[in-house]
Amino acid sequence: MKTEFDFFGKRINIATRARRRWLLVLIYAQFIGLVIAWFSVYGRSSESFLIILAFLVLANILGGRSYKRGVVPPFAGGDERERYRRYYAHYVAYKYWDLTLIPALVAVGVRSLPFNPAWHPMLQVFLNRLPYGLLVASAIVYFTLPQAVLFWTEGDMEEHQ
């Protein structure tokens, strides 16, 4: 795992666990903000494209799968300790991941009910878009959680100079 992160030319020290955890909280806060933004501009292609681009930038920052410049580099093989840590992170991340789909299924069920005409139109729009927002959030968790588990649980590291 890297001890420094290059954010548009500015080096950020992430050698301590506390700093990595703050960075991870900020990344997931951005993901939540992007899901809310995507949820509100649903159906407008230009804004949706920018939001998807922002998702890709955040995924690149976290790294892990195929993004070599991320804070969690992809596994290159060889080190048995590293392999075990990654296997365990995937186990922890995906142990209950299927439960994240249950709220989306419930939202689809609520959405399929006939809307009461007395309901506020904003509530009707919210219930109509809720399944898509939950599925996007579930996809974010699926693709980023193993890297986040590694990032969160790694102890303090020595700084390279």
C-alpha positions as CSV (number, residue, x, y, z in Angstrom):
1,M,0.0,0.0,0.0
2,K,1.2,3.5,-0.7
3,T,2.3,5.9,2.0
4,E,1.7,9.0,-0.2
5,F,-1.1,9.9,-2.5
6,D,-0.7,12.3,-5.4
7,F,-3.8,14.4,-5.7
8,F,-3.4,16.5,-8.9
9,G,0.3,17.2,-8.1
10,K,-0.1,17.8,-4.4
11,R,1.4,15.0,-2.3
12,I,-0.8,13.8,0.6
13,N,0.8,11.7,3.4
14,I,-1.4,8.7,4.2
15,A,1.2,6.6,6.2
16,T,-0.8,6.7,9.4
17,R,-4.0,4.7,9.8
18,A,-5.9,7.8,11.0
19,R,-5.1,9.7,7.8
20,R,-6.1,6.8,5.6
21,R,-9.4,6.4,7.5
22,W,-10.1,10.1,7.0
23,L,-9.4,9.8,3.3
24,L,-11.6,6.8,3.1
25,V,-14.5,8.6,4.9
26,L,-14.0,11.6,2.5
27,I,-14.1,9.2,-0.6
28,Y,-17.3,7.5,0.6
29,A,-18.9,10.9,1.4
30,Q,-18.1,11.9,-2.2
31,F,-19.7,8.7,-3.4
32,I,-22.9,9.4,-1.3
33,G,-23.0,13.0,-2.8
34,L,-22.6,11.6,-6.3
35,V,-25.4,9.1,-5.8
36,I,-27.7,11.9,-4.5
37,A,-26.6,14.0,-7.5
38,W,-27.2,11.2,-9.9
39,F,-30.6,10.5,-8.3
40,S,-31.6,14.1,-8.7
41,V,-30.6,14.5,-12.4
42,Y,-31.8,11.1,-13.4
43,G,-32.6,11.0,-17.1
44,R,-30.6,14.0,-18.2
45,S,-27.6,12.6,-20.2
46,S,-25.1,15.5,-19.9
47,E,-25.2,15.7,-16.1
48,S,-25.3,11.9,-15.7
49,F,-22.2,11.6,-17.9
50,L,-20.3,14.1,-15.6
51,I,-21.4,12.2,-12.5
52,I,-20.3,8.8,-14.0
53,L,-16.9,10.5,-14.8
54,A,-16.6,11.6,-11.2
55,F,-17.4,8.0,-10.0
56,L,-14.5,6.8,-12.2
57,V,-12.1,9.4,-10.8
58,L,-13.0,8.4,-7.2
59,A,-12.6,4.7,-8.1
60,N,-9.2,5.5,-9.6
61,I,-8.2,7.2,-6.3
62,L,-9.1,4.2,-4.3
63,G,-7.6,1.8,-6.8
64,G,-7.2,-1.9,-6.1
65,R,-8.8,-3.7,-9.1
66,S,-7.0,-2.4,-12.2
67,Y,-6.1,1.2,-11.3
68,K,-2.3,1.2,-10.8
69,R,-2.2,4.8,-9.6
70,G,-4.7,4.3,-6.8
71,V,-3.8,4.2,-3.1
72,V,-4.3,0.4,-3.1
73,P,-2.3,-1.0,-6.0
74,P,-3.6,-4.1,-7.8
75,F,-2.3,-7.4,-6.5
76,A,0.8,-8.5,-8.5
77,G,1.2,-11.9,-6.8
78,G,4.1,-13.4,-5.0
79,D,3.8,-12.2,-1.4
80,E,1.8,-14.8,0.6
81,R,0.9,-12.4,3.4
82,E,-0.5,-9.9,0.9
83,R,-2.5,-12.6,-0.9
84,Y,-4.0,-13.7,2.5
85,R,-4.9,-10.1,3.4
86,R,-6.6,-9.6,0.1
87,Y,-8.5,-12.9,0.3
88,Y,-9.6,-12.0,3.8
89,A,-10.6,-8.5,2.7
90,H,-12.8,-9.9,-0.1
91,Y,-14.3,-12.4,2.3
92,V,-15.2,-9.6,4.8
93,A,-16.4,-7.3,2.0
94,Y,-18.7,-9.8,0.2
95,K,-19.8,-11.9,3.3
96,Y,-23.1,-9.9,3.5
97,W,-23.0,-7.9,0.3
98,D,-26.1,-9.7,-1.0
99,L,-28.0,-8.0,1.8
100,T,-27.4,-4.6,0.2
101,L,-29.7,-5.7,-2.6
102,I,-32.7,-6.3,-0.3
103,P,-33.5,-2.5,0.1
104,A,-33.5,-2.2,-3.7
105,L,-35.9,-5.1,-4.0
106,V,-38.2,-3.7,-1.4
107,A,-38.1,-0.3,-3.2
108,V,-39.1,-2.0,-6.5
109,G,-42.0,-3.6,-4.6
110,V,-43.1,-0.2,-3.2
111,R,-42.6,1.4,-6.6
112,S,-44.9,-1.1,-8.2
113,L,-47.7,-0.3,-5.9
114,P,-50.3,2.2,-7.3
115,F,-49.5,5.6,-6.1
116,N,-52.1,7.2,-3.9
117,P,-53.1,10.5,-5.7
118,A,-53.0,12.2,-2.3
119,W,-49.3,11.6,-2.0
120,H,-47.1,14.6,-2.6
121,P,-45.6,14.5,-6.2
122,M,-42.0,14.7,-4.8
123,L,-42.7,11.6,-2.7
124,Q,-43.9,9.8,-5.9
125,V,-40.8,10.9,-7.8
126,F,-38.6,9.8,-4.9
127,L,-40.2,6.3,-4.7
128,N,-40.0,6.0,-8.5
129,R,-36.2,6.7,-8.5
130,L,-35.3,5.0,-5.2
131,P,-34.6,1.5,-6.7
132,Y,-32.1,2.9,-9.2
133,G,-30.3,4.9,-6.5
134,L,-30.0,1.9,-4.3
135,L,-28.7,-0.3,-7.1
136,V,-26.0,2.4,-7.9
137,A,-25.0,2.5,-4.2
138,S,-24.9,-1.3,-4.1
139,A,-22.6,-1.3,-7.2
140,I,-20.3,1.2,-5.6
141,V,-20.1,-1.0,-2.5
142,Y,-19.4,-4.1,-4.6
143,F,-16.5,-2.5,-6.5
144,T,-14.9,-0.6,-3.7
145,L,-15.4,-2.4,-0.5
146,P,-12.5,-4.9,-0.6
147,Q,-10.0,-2.0,-1.2
148,A,-11.7,0.0,1.5
149,V,-11.3,-3.0,4.0
150,L,-7.6,-3.2,3.1
151,F,-7.2,0.6,3.4
152,W,-9.1,0.7,6.8
153,T,-7.4,-2.2,8.5
154,E,-3.7,-1.7,7.5
155,G,-1.6,-0.5,10.4
156,D,0.6,2.5,10.4
157,M,3.4,2.4,7.8
158,E,6.8,3.8,7.6
159,E,7.2,6.8,5.3
160,H,9.4,6.4,2.3
161,Q,11.6,9.3,1.4
